Amino acid sequence: MCGNSRREPLDSREQETETFCNKCIGTEKRDGMETVKVKLNTIEKVKKFVSMLAKHDGYFDLKSDMRVVDAKSIMGILTMNLTKCMELRIIQTNDNMEDLMKDLNPFLAA
């Protein structure tokens, strides 16, 4: 843990593992999955995001407030509040994480 950022578990069943700040590597590792904050504030960004994720082999969820949707589902994402940052959960991927993070760069929240 880098100490620059700390987040509590979402509920009592979720165990906190390692937490990193965006200054370190841009992701957090919790319960064996990577998480990053993304901002999809326009429909055009949502389309590009879903198209980019479709090229990657793996399972990805988006979480905002209490809602969780499949990050590869344009309809699911459009049901979310696009004015807020969302947490992309990289549950499992067979792709290189560096390539995935490079593709995610235009969508990362500041």
C-alpha positions in Angstrom: 0.0 0.0 0.0 1.5 3.3 -1.0 -0.3 5.4 1.6 -1.4 8.2 -0.8 -4.9 6.7 -1.2 -7.0 4.5 1.0 -10.5 3.1 0.5 -12.6 1.1 2.8 -14.3 -2.2 1.8 -17.7 -1.7 0.2 -19.3 -4.0 2.7 -18.4 -6.4 5.5 -18.0 -9.4 3.0 -15.4 -7.6 0.9 -11.8 -7.8 2.1 -9.5 -4.9 1.4 -6.3 -6.1 -0.2 -3.6 -3.8 -1.7 -4.6 -0.2 -2.5 -2.5 2.1 -4.8 -3.1 5.7 -5.7 -3.3 6.9 -9.3 0.1 8.6 -8.9 1.7 5.2 -8.5 0.2 3.0 -11.2 -3.4 4.2 -11.8 -5.0 1.1 -10.6 -6.2 -0.5 -7.3 -6.0 -4.2 -6.7 -8.9 -5.5 -4.6 -10.0 -9.1 -4.1 -7.8 -10.2 -7.0 -9.2 -7.7 -9.5 -7.8 -4.4 -10.8 -9.9 -1.3 -10.6 -9.5 2.1 -12.2 -11.7 5.3 -12.3 -13.1 6.2 -15.7 -15.2 9.1 -16.9 -17.7 8.4 -19.7 -19.5 11.7 -19.8 -20.8 11.6 -23.4 -22.6 9.0 -25.5 -19.7 9.2 -28.1 -17.2 8.3 -25.3 -19.4 5.4 -24.2 -19.4 4.1 -27.8 -15.7 4.3 -28.1 -15.2 2.8 -24.7 -17.4 -0.3 -25.5 -15.7 -0.7 -28.9 -12.3 -0.6 -27.3 -13.2 -3.1 -24.6 -14.7 -5.4 -27.1 -11.2 -5.9 -28.6 -10.0 -7.2 -25.2 -10.5 -10.7 -24.0 -11.9 -10.7 -20.5 -14.6 -9.8 -18.0 -15.1 -6.1 -17.1 -17.7 -4.4 -14.9 -18.6 -0.8 -14.3 -19.7 0.4 -10.9 -21.3 3.7 -10.0 -23.0 4.2 -6.6 -24.9 0.9 -6.0 -25.2 -0.1 -9.7 -22.9 -2.6 -11.4 -23.2 -3.3 -15.2 -21.2 -5.3 -17.8 -18.7 -2.8 -19.1 -19.0 -4.3 -22.6 -22.7 -3.5 -22.7 -23.6 -0.1 -24.2 -27.2 -0.4 -23.0 -26.0 -1.2 -19.5 -23.7 1.8 -19.4 -26.3 4.2 -20.8 -28.5 3.3 -17.7 -25.8 4.8 -15.5 -25.3 8.4 -14.4 -22.8 9.6 -17.0 -22.0 12.8 -15.1 -20.1 10.8 -12.4 -16.9 8.9 -12.5 -17.3 5.2 -12.5 -15.1 2.4 -11.3 -14.0 -0.1 -14.0 -13.4 -3.5 -12.5 -11.1 -5.7 -14.5 -12.2 -9.0 -13.2 -10.3 -11.3 -15.5 -8.3 -10.7 -18.7 -6.0 -12.7 -20.8 -4.6 -9.6 -22.4 -1.4 -7.7 -21.4 -2.3 -5.2 -18.7 0.0 -2.6 -20.1 -1.8 -2.7 -23.5 -5.2 -2.5 -21.8 -4.1 0.4 -19.7 -2.8 2.2 -22.8 -6.2 1.7 -24.5 -8.0 2.9 -21.3 -5.9 6.1 -21.0 -8.4 8.4 -22.9 -11.2 7.3 -20.6 -9.4 7.6 -17.2 -10.7 10.1 -14.7 -8.4 12.9 -13.7 
